[in-house]
Amino acid sequence: MCWTSDEETCIFRFKVIVEMIKPDKLDAGTTLKGLDYIDVPGSVKRDYKLHFFAHKEGNFGAKVSTLGRATRHTVLPVNCTDL
């Protein structure tokens, strides 16, 4: 869905879905949060900030995907970098 009539300034909104892979369920001392939607202008890369807090050591894995609002299909590749 494009919010403007000019293709060069077109802005697309995507729903962001974050799923835990390992472990299946986080305990109360661990959180993984990010925005539910991200707006991306046409032909532009956009960073998505995901906050992860853990009060104990462990192995964690998550899958981040994006869905177009109109088509409900995965449309953007997501590259993850850990710091």
C-alpha positions in Angstrom: 0.0 0.0 0.0 1.4 3.3 -1.1 0.5 6.3 1.0 1.2 9.0 -1.7 0.5 9.3 -5.4 4.1 10.1 -6.3 6.0 6.8 -6.8 9.4 8.3 -5.8 8.1 9.4 -2.4 5.9 6.3 -1.9 6.0 5.0 1.7 5.1 1.4 2.4 4.0 0.0 5.8 5.0 -3.5 6.9 4.0 -5.6 9.9 6.9 -7.0 11.8 6.6 -10.5 13.3 9.2 -11.6 15.9 9.0 -15.3 16.8 11.2 -17.1 19.4 12.9 -20.2 18.0 15.0 -21.1 21.0 13.6 -21.4 23.7 10.0 -21.7 22.7 8.9 -19.5 25.6 10.9 -16.8 27.4 11.0 -16.7 31.2 9.9 -13.5 33.1 13.5 -12.2 33.3 14.0 -12.2 29.5 12.3 -9.8 27.0 12.4 -9.4 23.2 10.6 -6.2 22.0 10.4 -4.2 18.8 7.8 -2.0 17.0 4.8 -3.8 15.4 5.1 -1.9 12.1 7.9 -0.3 10.1 7.4 2.4 7.4 9.8 2.2 4.5 10.1 4.7 1.6 10.5 3.2 -1.9 14.0 2.1 -2.8 15.4 2.8 0.7 16.9 0.6 3.4 15.5 0.9 6.8 16.9 -0.2 10.1 14.7 -2.1 12.6 15.6 -1.9 16.2 14.9 -5.0 18.4 15.5 -4.8 22.1 16.7 -7.9 23.9 17.2 -8.1 27.7 18.2 -11.3 29.6 19.0 -11.5 33.3 20.7 -14.8 33.0 23.0 -16.5 30.5 21.6 -18.8 27.8 21.2 -19.5 24.1 18.4 -17.7 22.3 17.2 -17.6 18.8 14.5 -15.6 17.0 13.0 -15.2 13.6 12.1 -11.7 12.3 9.9 -11.4 9.2 7.9 -8.6 7.6 4.5 -8.8 6.0 3.0 -6.3 3.5 -0.4 -5.0 4.7 -2.2 -5.4 1.4 -0.9 -8.8 0.3 0.0 -10.4 3.7 3.0 -12.0 2.1 6.6 -11.8 3.4 8.1 -9.1 1.3 11.3 -7.8 2.9 14.5 -9.7 3.7 15.7 -9.1 7.2 19.4 -9.1 8.1 20.2 -9.4 11.7 23.4 -8.2 13.4 24.2 -8.9 17.0 26.3 -6.4 19.0 
